Amino acid sequence: MAGRTEHRSQPGSKPSTLGVIFSFAMPTIYVSTKLATLIGKARLLPRDKVQVSDSVTDWNAQLFSLDRRKCIMITNKVTLYSLVRLDILKKDLNELPKFFINSLFDQLKADGLYNDKEENFWLDNFSNIEFSATDNDKKVIGSMNDMIYQLKVAILYKTSGLENPSNIKAGQYVNDIPMGLIQYRNPLDKMRDLKNNA
């Protein structure tokens, strides 16, 4: 995994509120068993080496199939805010932190939750992200399975905006679904709340 670096703000600079949220602890992505096999289990941090952190920094990732294509959903534990990547090849996962950071940036930008002034802060903090085996978080994983099912149905029936689905459109679709785990709010609103209340 990438070596850890310490972020040093420029004199007089102040991290963004969204950056502060995710700087509480080392971010960790817990990957499903199938995704771990695709990535290579030897590349994952053993569970007993994972830093205990505030769950706001933690994510779950799952592999799923769509029209025989490998796809990935990465979901924040607190907000259920999700990133979707369609038609994944193994080579796309050669640099895991970069894969996650690029996916996160693209979705945040599309959803109006990111601006260019935050980029260095995000890069510094998420370059240290850790990937570990599944934590079997049944509540979050169950919510992810529900979102994946609804996304598949929406794509099958060519729901508006998903006639030719892209990563961003797929992410926006699932982030607009009211979810019971977050009191029937949708993940996008929960992430906005997290940013605004920081």
Backbone torsions as a table, in degrees:
resi	resn	phi	psi	omega
1	MET	NA	163.4	-178.5
2	ALA	-64.6	142.6	178.4
3	GLY	-67.4	154.3	-177.4
4	ARG	-80.8	140.4	176.5
5	THR	-127.2	154.8	178.5
6	GLU	-100.7	127.9	178.5
7	HIS	-80.5	131.6	175.0
8	ARG	-122.4	117.9	179.4
9	SER	-70.6	151.9	174.5
10	GLN	-68.4	149.1	179.6
11	PRO	-53.1	129.3	177.4
12	GLY	82.5	-5.1	-178.9
13	SER	-86.3	159.0	-178.7
14	LYS	-135.5	124.5	-179.3
15	PRO	-59.1	148.8	176.9
16	SER	-64.7	158.8	178.9
17	THR	-62.4	-39.1	-179.8
18	LEU	-68.2	-35.9	176.4
19	GLY	-64.2	-41.1	179.9
20	VAL	-59.7	-39.7	-179.7
21	ILE	-54.4	-43.8	-173.4
22	PHE	-93.4	5.1	179.3
23	SER	-98.3	5.0	-178.6
24	PHE	-64.1	-35.2	-175.6
25	ALA	-156.7	171.8	179.2
26	MET	-65.2	119.4	179.2
27	PRO	-64.0	140.2	178.2
28	THR	-130.5	135.3	172.5
29	ILE	-111.7	121.0	178.4
30	TYR	-94.8	119.3	-173.2
31	VAL	-102.1	145.3	179.8
32	SER	-65.6	164.2	-178.3
33	THR	-60.3	-42.7	179.7
34	LYS	-65.4	-40.6	178.9
35	LEU	-69.0	-36.2	177.9
36	ALA	-61.2	-38.0	178.4
37	THR	-65.3	-40.9	178.6
38	LEU	-66.5	-43.2	-179.3
39	ILE	-69.0	-40.6	-172.6
40	GLY	109.1	109.5	-173.3
41	LYS	-60.2	-27.6	-179.1
42	ALA	-66.5	-18.1	-178.7
43	ARG	-86.6	-6.3	-177.0
44	LEU	-93.0	145.6	176.2
45	LEU	-73.6	131.2	177.2
46	PRO	-57.6	145.1	-176.3
47	ARG	-57.0	-35.5	-177.8
48	ASP	-75.4	-4.1	177.3
49	LYS	-102.5	-5.8	-178.2
50	VAL	-72.1	133.7	176.9
51	GLN	-69.0	137.0	173.2
52	VAL	-70.0	128.3	-175.1
53	SER	-139.6	166.5	170.6
54	ASP	-65.7	131.2	-173.4
55	SER	-63.5	-12.1	178.5
56	VAL	-64.5	-22.3	179.2
57	THR	-91.2	-5.6	-172.0
58	ASP	-101.4	149.9	-177.1
59	TRP	-134.9	156.5	169.4
60	ASN	-114.7	147.3	179.2
61	ALA	-130.9	136.9	-179.9
62	GLN	-131.1	146.5	172.4
63	LEU	-95.2	135.7	173.5
64	PHE	-143.8	165.0	-177.3
65	SER	-112.3	148.4	178.1
66	LEU	-146.6	114.1	-176.2
67	ASP	52.2	44.1	178.5
68	ARG	67.5	10.6	176.6
69	ARG	-100.4	142.0	176.1
70	LYS	-78.7	132.4	179.9
71	CYS	-133.6	158.5	-179.3
72	ILE	-130.9	137.9	169.3
73	MET	-118.2	132.1	177.3
74	ILE	-120.4	123.4	-169.5
75	THR	-127.3	129.5	176.0
76	ASN	-71.0	134.7	-173.7
77	LYS	-65.6	-36.2	-174.2
78	VAL	-82.6	-43.8	-173.1
79	THR	-100.5	-16.9	-170.7
80	LEU	65.1	10.7	175.3
81	TYR	-60.1	130.1	-168.5
82	SER	-127.5	150.8	174.4
83	LEU	-114.3	135.1	179.4
84	VAL	-122.6	131.9	175.3
85	ARG	-125.7	121.4	-175.6
86	LEU	-97.7	146.8	174.1
87	ASP	57.6	62.1	-178.1
88	ILE	-88.1	138.2	171.3
89	LEU	-108.3	155.5	-178.2
90	LYS	-57.7	-35.8	-178.7
91	LYS	-65.8	-22.4	178.3
92	ASP	-65.3	-19.3	-174.9
93	LEU	-102.5	14.9	-179.3
94	ASN	-62.4	-37.3	178.5
95	GLU	-117.3	90.6	-172.3
96	LEU	-61.3	-48.2	179.3
97	PRO	-58.6	-42.6	179.8
98	LYS	-63.4	-40.6	178.5
99	PHE	-59.7	-45.3	-178.9
100	PHE	-68.5	-47.3	-177.0
101	ILE	-60.2	-46.0	-179.9
102	ASN	-63.3	-40.4	178.6
103	SER	-64.2	-41.8	-179.8
104	LEU	-65.9	-48.4	179.5
105	PHE	-56.5	-47.8	-176.7
106	ASP	-59.4	-43.1	-177.4
107	GLN	-72.7	-42.5	178.9
108	LEU	-60.9	-42.6	179.1
109	LYS	-62.2	-45.3	-178.8
110	ALA	-62.9	-30.1	-177.2
111	ASP	-94.9	5.1	178.1
112	GLY	71.3	26.8	-177.6
113	LEU	-109.6	13.8	-173.4
114	TYR	-147.3	145.1	170.9
115	ASN	-136.5	161.7	-172.1
116	ASP	-60.8	-26.0	-179.1
117	LYS	-65.4	-20.6	-177.9
118	GLU	-88.1	-8.9	-166.7
119	GLU	-58.6	-48.0	-178.1
120	ASN	-62.4	-38.3	179.6
121	PHE	-63.3	-46.4	178.9
122	TRP	-60.8	-45.2	-178.0
123	LEU	-61.1	-43.1	-179.9
124	ASP	-62.9	-45.4	-176.0
125	ASN	-74.4	-40.6	-176.2
126	PHE	-88.0	-5.8	172.6
127	SER	-68.1	-17.6	-179.5
128	ASN	-98.6	11.9	-175.1
129	ILE	-63.1	143.8	-179.4
130	GLU	-107.8	144.3	175.9
131	PHE	-117.2	130.2	-176.8
132	SER	-137.6	167.5	178.1
133	ALA	-65.1	160.9	-176.7
134	THR	-51.9	142.9	175.2
135	ASP	-98.5	4.9	178.0
136	ASN	54.3	41.2	177.2
137	ASP	-75.1	94.2	-170.7
138	LYS	-63.5	-34.5	-178.4
139	LYS	-67.6	-48.0	-179.5
140	VAL	-69.7	-44.7	-179.8
141	ILE	-63.0	-38.5	176.1
142	GLY	-62.7	-39.9	177.1
143	SER	-65.4	-39.6	178.2
144	MET	-63.4	-42.4	178.4
145	ASN	-60.8	-37.8	177.9
146	ASP	-65.5	-45.2	179.8
147	MET	-64.6	-40.1	178.8
148	ILE	-63.4	-43.3	178.6
149	TYR	-61.1	-46.8	-179.6
150	GLN	-64.5	-35.9	177.7
151	LEU	-65.3	-43.4	179.8
152	LYS	-61.3	-43.6	179.4
153	VAL	-64.0	-43.6	-179.1
154	ALA	-62.2	-39.6	178.8
155	ILE	-70.7	-40.7	179.3
156	LEU	-58.5	-42.1	-177.8
157	TYR	-95.4	12.8	174.8
158	LYS	51.1	50.6	174.8
159	THR	-55.5	147.1	-177.8
160	SER	-50.7	128.4	-178.2
161	GLY	94.3	-14.8	-178.0
162	LEU	-118.9	18.8	177.7
163	GLU	-61.5	-40.2	173.1
164	ASN	-128.0	80.2	-169.1
165	PRO	-62.5	137.6	173.6
166	SER	-114.6	169.6	177.0
167	ASN	-56.4	-47.3	-176.2
168	ILE	-65.2	-47.6	-179.2
169	LYS	-62.0	-39.0	177.6
170	ALA	-64.5	-42.2	177.7
171	GLY	-63.2	-43.6	179.7
172	GLN	-64.5	-34.8	179.4
173	TYR	-64.5	-50.4	-177.0
174	VAL	-69.8	-29.7	-179.9
175	ASN	-76.6	-3.6	177.5
176	ASP	-103.7	3.4	-177.6
177	ILE	-88.1	123.2	174.3
178	PRO	-63.4	132.2	-175.1
179	MET	-123.8	134.5	-178.2
180	GLY	-60.2	-34.9	-177.7
181	LEU	-63.7	-24.6	179.1
182	ILE	-115.1	40.3	175.1
183	GLN	57.4	38.5	177.0
184	TYR	59.9	24.0	164.2
185	ARG	-82.5	170.1	173.0
186	ASN	-102.6	155.7	-174.7
187	PRO	-58.4	-35.8	179.7
188	LEU	-63.4	-44.1	178.5
189	ASP	-64.3	-38.1	179.0
190	LYS	-65.0	-40.1	178.2
191	MET	-67.7	-38.8	175.8
192	ARG	-60.6	-43.6	178.7
193	ASP	-59.9	-42.5	-178.9
194	LEU	-61.1	-41.5	179.5
195	LYS	-68.5	-47.5	-174.6
196	ASN	-69.9	-26.2	-178.0
197	ASN	-97.5	5.5	-179.1
198	ALA	-65.9	NA	NA
